[in-house]
């Protein structure tokens, strides 16, 4: 479903009725002197004293248990690049809106004017006691890898760089369904990844976890292979021993994931692939190739893009709100691979379910097939299924601080949060 907007419409949307897209609302009443005494002095001293004795009680007496920080330094914003911290604020506010509307998670957007990795990590660590989780956003590669790694290791709350793992989780869900639909075993597939930034490396790592053995990664200089001497340590994990050209990479390939820019591979490359390939062209707003170009040479292809006006939109909102929802609710110390895989499987499974009446009214009678392999972001069942899968994954891997967990009761609680 294509939606066209103008620049003035977008600017007015951000300016009226009040500047920005978010505000703070209170959750308790403040209408009397007694309320004032409870909310502030002297009553507020009591929870302060309790938390001083046991910091974990901040999850009981403050908003920490449902509060995520959306943090960026503005070095890799959407398709805009390094526009700086303050210019990234509309995007981070937008992320906060998505957290709230899709998963009832509160969040503060925090724009940090710092590009030094050490200083950036120090700043985030210093403010981390405020939050139950941290969503890193729009931080350029390769710094984003080191930043996330340090914060995951050093903090006791979940930290996730969504540009990496969100795309990995959603495309993994799509891969699970597409491979099944085409009767291809994941471990037998030849997968080509065009792009070697944060998302591409995270996707490739997760695909290997799913069972992919034959994966060829390409950057702006071509195939990443053992003969090259210009590779950083993150690319070294994906070097090919035998393939050195794009043509050889694409020959008989079962899947290509494009996370690069328009034109990095061509229709001629697609024509070298298997007869029924999986082709995800995720460059935004203009994909590497448009669906009609792909179908001109591979009419049986399963195709996904990053755009809402084509089928199978790979949209991170299918994942991150619910991943944090589940992690927060069991007070997970981190978001690990088991939890990410659980999210991907839950997303993939939901695509096989019939659409609800309200979704049919808005989007038509979509059903599981080549043009519907991942759910619509507005499917409210995502809140229940993905959040529950992630929460259970945290329990199963021992990273949850909450010890008593009833999956069905938790799902019932989630249903009450759906608006």
C-alpha positions, -999 to +999 in steps of 0.1 A: +000+000+000+017+032-012+013+064+008+026+096-007+034+126+015+048+160+008+077+178+026+052+204+040+029+177+054+058+160+071+071+193+086+036+203+098+032+168+114+063+174+134+054+210+143+017+209+152-002+208+176+031+210+196+067+206+184+079+170+183+061+137+186+063+127+223+055+141+257+056+129+293+024+118+311+019+110+348+007+076+359-005+086+394-030+113+405-018+146+419-049+165+430-045+171+467-020+180+494-020+144+504-011+133+468+017+159+468+031+146+500+031+110+486+045+120+452+072+143+466+083+153+501+081+136+525+066+104+510+092+101+482+119+095+508+106+060+516+111+044+482+145+062+480+156+045+512+144+011+500+162+014+467+194+026+485+193-007+505+184-028+474+189-012+440+168-039+424+137-023+440+140+005+414+121-020+392+092-020+418+091+017+428+100+036+396+093+036+359+126+018+352+110-016+345+091-001+315+115+025+303+139+022+273+165+048+262+167+054+224+203+066+221+221+078+190+251+100+181+236+107+146+265+092+126+244+069+104+208+082+103+184+063+080+195+071+044+208+105+055+243+095+068+263+114+094+240+144+101+249+148+137+232+142+171+206+170+171+195+164+135+188+127+144+163+137+171+132+135+149+141+099+141+148+090+178+115+106+188+099+085+161+114+054+175+100+063+209+065+067+194+068+032+179+078+017+212+048+032+229+022+026+202+032-009+193+043-024+226+032+000+254+069+006+262+079+041+275+111+056+262+132+087+262+152+097+231+187+107+240+210+123+214+246+122+225+270+146+208+300+123+210+317+101+183+346+088+204+338+052+213+353+054+249+335+086+258+302+075+242+302+043+262+311+062+294+281+086+289+257+057+283+269+038+313+266+069+335+230+074+326+220+037+324+206+035+360+176+054+347+165+027+323+154-009+320+169-013+285+189+006+259+181+007+222+211+020+203+202+036+170+218+050+139+255+047+149+279+041+121+299+010+115+324-003+127+321+018+159+286+004+165+300-031+170+325-021+197+299+002+215+273-025+217+298-052+227+311-031+256+277-020+268+263-056+267+293-068+287+293-040+313+256-033+319+230-055+337+201-043+314+194-054+278+213-034+252+205-038+215+217-020+184+185-023+163+201-014+130+220-046+133+198-071+150+163-058+140+171-064+104+187-097+111+157-109+131+131-099+105+150-112+075+156-144+094+119-148+099+114-142+062+142-167+053+126-194+075+093-191+057+107-186+022+130-216+024+102-238+037+079-225+009+105-234-017+113-267-001+149-257+005+169-268+035+187-238+050+219-257+055+220-265+018+214-230+006+239-207-011+234-172+003+249-140-010+250-109+012+257-076-007+268-051+019+292-054+048+280-028+073+263-033+107+231-049+094+248-071+069+272-085+094+245-091+120+223-108+094+251-130+082+259-140+118+223-149+125+219-168+092+249-190+103+231-196+136+201-207+116+222-232+097+235-215+066+269-229+058+276-214+023+275-176+027+294-151+005+296-115+016+304-086-007+314-050+001+319-020-021+351-035-035+336-069-043+336-103-028+353-106+006+378-133+001+411-146+015+432-128-011+422-093+002+443-074+027+419-045+033+394-062+056+385-051+092+382-078+119+344-079+115+346-088+078+373-114+084+346-137+099+330-140+064+359-144+040+355-169+011+382-193+003+371-201-033+349-173-047+364-140-058+339-125-083+303-114-081+294-136-110+307-167-092+290-156-060+256-153-078+259-185-098+232-209-086+227-189-054+195-196-036+193-162-019+206-127-021+203-101+007+209-065-005+219-041+022+239-017+001+227+009-025+210+009-059+229-008-087+254-028-066+241-059-084+221-062-116+194-082-134+223-101-151+234-113-116+199-123-107+197-143-139+227-164-127+207-175-096+186-206-090+153-207-108+133-199-077+155-176-056+149-155-025+158-119-033+157-093-006+167-058-019+166-036+012+183-004+002+160+025+010+143+044-004+155+029-037+162-008-036+192-024-054+167-037-079+129-032-081+106-063-079+096-060-116+132-061-127+138-092-107+107-109-120+118-102-156+145-128-153+133-149-123+094-148-123+092-174-095+114-154-071+102-146-036+110-109-032+112-086-002+121-049+000+123-022+027+093-003+011+057-003+021+044-001-015+056-037-023+048-070-007+070-084+021+082-052+036+112-059+059+103-034+087+122-035+120+090-025+138+080-062+135+106-069+161+122-043+183+092-031+203+082-066+213+118-078+218+122-051+244+087-057+258+096-093+266+131-085+278+118-058+302+090-079+316+113-106+329+141-081+337+165-097+313+202-088+317+208-090+280+192-100+247+211-131+235+210-151+203+185-176+217+160-147+223+166-133+188+160-166+172+129-171+193+116-137+180+123-147+144+105-180+148+075-163+164+073-137+136+076-164+109+049-185+126+025-156+128+026-150+090+010-185+086-020-175+107-051-162+089-055-124+091-079-110+117-110-092+105-096-057+112-065-064+092-085-078+063-106-046+063-074-025+061-051-046+039-073-070+020-075-108+022-038-116+024-028-151+030+005-170+035+023-173+002+051-158-019+038-122-014+031-126+023+059-143+041+061-119+071+033-103+091+020-068+087+034-044+114-001-036+125-009-072+135-016-068+172-008-105+178+029-096+174+027-081+209+016-114+223+036-139+203+070-122+199+071-107+234+062-140+250+088-159+229+115-135+239+106-135+276+105-173+276+139-173+258+154-152+285+140-176+312+153-206+293+188-192+290+191-179+326+194-142+318+161-132+334+161-118+369+124-128+372+123-164+383+086-172+385+072-172+350+039-186+337+038-183+299+000-184+295-006-159+323+020-136+307+002-139+273-030-129+291-013-099+306+000-089+272-035-090+258-046-064+283-019-040+270-032-041+234-051-010+225 
